[in-house]
Amino acid sequence: MDINNILSSLEAKHPGEVEYIQAVREVLISIKDVYEQHPQFEKAQIIERLVEPDRVLMFKVPWVDDKGAIHVNIGYRVQFNNAIGPYKGGLRFHPSVNLSIMKFLGFEQTFKNALTTLPMGGAKGGSDFNCKGKSDGEVMRFCQSFMLELWRNIGPNTDVPAGDIGVGAREIGYLYGMYKKLARENTGAFTGKGMEYGGSLVRPEATGFGGLYFVKEMLAAKGLTLAGKTVAISGFGNVAWGAALKATELGAKVVTISGPDGYIHDPEGLSSRKIDYMLELRYTGEDIVAPYAKAFPEAKFYEGKRPWEQKVDIALACATQNELGEEDAKLLLSNGVQCVAEISNMGCTEEAIKLFIENKILFAPGKAVNAGGVATSGLEMTQNAMHYQWTAEEVDQKLHQIMYSIHEQCVKHGAESDGYINYVKGANIAGFMKVARATISQGII
Ligand SMILES: NC(=O)c1ccc[n+]([C@@H]2O[C@H](COP(=O)([O-])OP(=O)(O)OC[C@H]3O[C@@H](n4cnc5c(N)ncnc54)[C@H](O)[C@@H]3O)[C@@H](O)[C@H]2O)c1
């Protein structure tokens, strides 16, 4: 496989889509050897068929603010690949959203969903809408306008969106409410729904919980545990909250959280009161973390800085893509970090990942370690189809089993001759093999 050739042809077709090319490059590098050992992949032109999305929907989203002014945002849904099940992936509302970010997320989602063991294809969507400072009414009108266009293209067996950055319980409620009104059915064409209308217990916590179950397995494979470890977390959103909750429960001490304005260092660690406060902070809609240091004076706020400069045993990226770069990686390594996991999607740059792997520390890629969110969405779909609700214990037990299985797949495909587990390679190969085989079985479509 000539990776450079494939990438330059993609770059020529899709100029400027840097995040998408970055995500494709990472997968191609990992699967090169396996690909070359299976001539049927080349014969089926499988790479060319997997790197392009099945379709991209782009639409305008006009809405009216509280003062009567009209705004227009762009809406996206990238239905990337449905070889192994209905399209499935979240919606992101953030000013940084563009086609490249939607495509990288949809591409990653395809392989991540394959790892979950559940029958789900990959998709992603969203808008450049900025929720910051918007009233509930404004968010509702935006969500309704977005859904007025999208509803025809989704459904419980077609494409099932969920939340992501900027899309939480409130937004899912407005989006699903409008979908239901237009589609005249109530079969759960969204996941992350409220508990009163078809949501699954443990879904809000699932990405963070699943991430920590995966980290627990990684440490266990080296005879280590989370007990007593110090943990740096970035972000203070849904994923950061679930990760802080489970890390603390498993005996670790979470000493940082962060926002776009800087980071908080709390040497005493996040107690349950402080973890609850993360939710309050998120509900303000201001998207700043600085108020934490006012609420808890033992903590210190570092303006404009990232948490990776603190000395910790474990670093968990939980905010956004490329939030941990080469210099951050050097700092973490020089401070003796033992394990890094990107619970955010593509949280680390390629240079940072290279350093972690060269230094043979435990490194978990997003598509493995954050798959607990979409896996639990898959469990929500199953409960909706059965018109039934499992208990929190039942969902949590299934989530635990899925994360264990993803870890096993990574070890199977990522173990190197010296015993080091290259989780990036393991996750990419396991996900790719499943999607590639399903694609070949179904013919040229
Ligand atoms: N929600 C899920 O179930 C889920 C599942 C898998 C992966 N993820 C990934 O996890 C990450 C966080 O998602 P979330 O659901 O917690 O979203 P969220 O909106 O609840 O929280 C996002 C957090 O990231 C911070 N952030 C966003 N953009 C930033 C930027 N440019 N610079 C600095 N900080 C920034 C925000 O301040 C916030 O604290 C994303 O990468 C998302 O794709 C989420």
The ligand as a Tripos MOL2 file, in Angstrom:
@<TRIPOS>MOLECULE
LIG
   44    48     1     0     0
SMALL
NO_CHARGES

@<TRIPOS>ATOM
      1 N1        -20.3710   12.7050   24.8780 N.am      1 LIG1
      2 C1        -19.9830   11.4950   24.5230 C.2       1 LIG1
      3 O1        -20.6540   10.4880   24.7990 O.2       1 LIG1
      4 C2        -18.6800   11.3010   23.8010 C.ar      1 LIG1
      5 C3        -18.3640   10.0160   23.3580 C.ar      1 LIG1
      6 C4        -17.1210    9.7840   22.7810 C.ar      1 LIG1
      7 C5        -16.2500   10.8410   22.6210 C.ar      1 LIG1
      8 N2        -16.5990   12.0980   23.0190 N.ar      1 LIG1
      9 C6        -15.6270   13.1730   22.8360 C.3       1 LIG1
     10 O2        -15.2600   13.6910   24.1050 O.3       1 LIG1
     11 C7        -14.9260   15.0840   23.9770 C.3       1 LIG1
     12 C8        -15.7550   15.9030   24.9520 C.3       1 LIG1
     13 O3        -17.1310   15.7420   24.6500 O.3       1 LIG1
     14 P1        -18.2890   16.0960   25.7190 P.3       1 LIG1
     15 O4        -19.4540   15.2920   25.3170 O.co2     1 LIG1
     16 O5        -17.7490   16.0020   27.0840 O.co2     1 LIG1
     17 O6        -18.5960   17.6050   25.3510 O.3       1 LIG1
     18 P2        -19.0110   18.8030   26.3470 P.3       1 LIG1
     19 O7        -19.5440   19.8740   25.4890 O.co2     1 LIG1
     20 O8        -19.8450   18.2820   27.4580 O.co2     1 LIG1
     21 O9        -17.6270   19.2340   26.9660 O.3       1 LIG1
     22 C9        -16.5800   19.6820   26.1470 C.3       1 LIG1
     23 C10       -15.4850   20.2390   27.0250 C.3       1 LIG1
     24 O10       -14.3840   20.5670   26.1920 O.3       1 LIG1
     25 C11       -14.0480   21.9300   26.3510 C.3       1 LIG1
     26 N3        -13.6650   22.4240   25.0320 N.ar      1 LIG1
     27 C12       -14.3770   22.3370   23.8820 C.ar      1 LIG1
     28 N4        -13.7090   22.9240   22.8810 N.ar      1 LIG1
     29 C13       -12.5540   23.3700   23.4210 C.ar      1 LIG1
     30 C14       -11.4350   24.0480   22.8980 C.ar      1 LIG1
     31 N5        -11.3840   24.3810   21.6130 N.pl3     1 LIG1
     32 N6        -10.4130   24.3460   23.7430 N.ar      1 LIG1
     33 C15       -10.4650   23.9850   25.0550 C.ar      1 LIG1
     34 N7        -11.5030   23.3500   25.5990 N.ar      1 LIG1
     35 C16       -12.5210   23.0430   24.7920 C.ar      1 LIG1
     36 C17       -15.2880   22.6140   26.8810 C.3       1 LIG1
     37 O11       -14.9350   23.7360   27.6460 O.3       1 LIG1
     38 C18       -15.8890   21.5140   27.7500 C.3       1 LIG1
     39 O12       -15.3020   21.5150   29.0200 O.3       1 LIG1
     40 C19       -15.1280   15.4100   22.4970 C.3       1 LIG1
     41 O13       -13.9090   15.1960   21.8220 O.3       1 LIG1
     42 C20       -16.1230   14.3550   22.0490 C.3       1 LIG1
     43 O14       -16.0790   14.1180   20.6670 O.3       1 LIG1
     44 C21       -17.8030   12.3470   23.6100 C.ar      1 LIG1
@<TRIPOS>BOND
     1     1     2 1
     2     2     3 2
     3     2     4 1
     4     4     5 ar
     5     4    44 ar
     6     5     6 ar
     7     6     7 ar
     8     7     8 ar
     9     8     9 1
    10     8    44 ar
    11     9    10 1
    12     9    42 1
    13    10    11 1
    14    11    12 1
    15    11    40 1
    16    12    13 1
    17    13    14 1
    18    14    15 2
    19    14    16 1
    20    14    17 1
    21    17    18 1
    22    18    19 2
    23    18    20 1
    24    18    21 1
    25    21    22 1
    26    22    23 1
    27    23    24 1
    28    23    38 1
    29    24    25 1
    30    25    26 1
    31    25    36 1
    32    26    27 ar
    33    26    35 ar
    34    27    28 ar
    35    28    29 ar
    36    29    30 ar
    37    29    35 ar
    38    30    31 1
    39    30    32 ar
    40    32    33 ar
    41    33    34 ar
    42    34    35 ar
    43    36    37 1
    44    36    38 1
    45    38    39 1
    46    40    41 1
    47    40    42 1
    48    42    43 1
@<TRIPOS>SUBSTRUCTURE
     1 LIG1         1 GROUP 0 **** ****
